[in-house]
Amino acid sequence: MTTRPGRHTILAENSHESNVIGAATMAACPPATNTRRFMHYKAKLLTHSAMMCALLIISTMWFKFAIPGTDIQFTTQVLFVLLCGQILPPKYCLASMGTYIAIGIAGVPVFSATHGLAVIATPSFGYLISFPIASMTVSFITGRKQKSHSRRYAASLIGVMVIYAIALLYIAFLNAFYLGSPISVSFLFQVYCLAFLPMDILKGVIASFLGGKLVSANLA
């Protein structure tokens, strides 16, 4: 003998189904608060990305001098390249550094040496093209919210290594195939690496310290 469900039973089942559907709908459509937080987060990242690009431009103007025996200018650019990787996700590092390079190639005098397309034929361009890659490398290794101080310092050190690896390869290629005057490996390291390396390591230490402080203070 089968019993038919009562009216109250059917209403209860319908009410349960409605609750399930409502919960699923709310899960699929995040609350307006979450949307506002997401938009605020994106705006914050875009603002920081623009600020890092601006600081990179300013760093080529406030303190620079030529290293004797080289055609490279000493600047504080590397500090901000590494700091960018310490506080921004990789794609925003690429956007910030890429914008800086694009502005300079377009003819705006934001590079430490020649600006416009002519910069491609200079050793400085080897360092410039390394900036986005080095910054993203630091960001990948560090993790923007990473609390490990040792990881931050290691990331900056690796970032410096990336800069020199790319720059030295470019300079060697430029001299050998474009200028037609190949240079020895010892000369390459002595003039284009060892002259700058100690100060760039110091910049990496400073960038790691500042990055940790900014993230801890929830300013990045």
Buried (B, 14 or more C-beta within 10 A) or exposed (E): EEEEEEEEEEEEEEEEEEEEEEEEEEEEEEEEEEEEEEEEEEEEBEEBBBBBBBBBBEBBEEEBEEEEEBEBBBBBBBBBBBBBBBBBBBEBBBBBBBBBBEBBBEEEEBBBBBBEEEBBEBBBBBBBBBBBBBBBBBBBBBBBEBEEEEBBBBBBBBBBBBBBBBBBEBBBEBBEEEEEEEBEEEEBBEBBBEBBBEEBBEBBBBBBBBBBEBBEEEEB
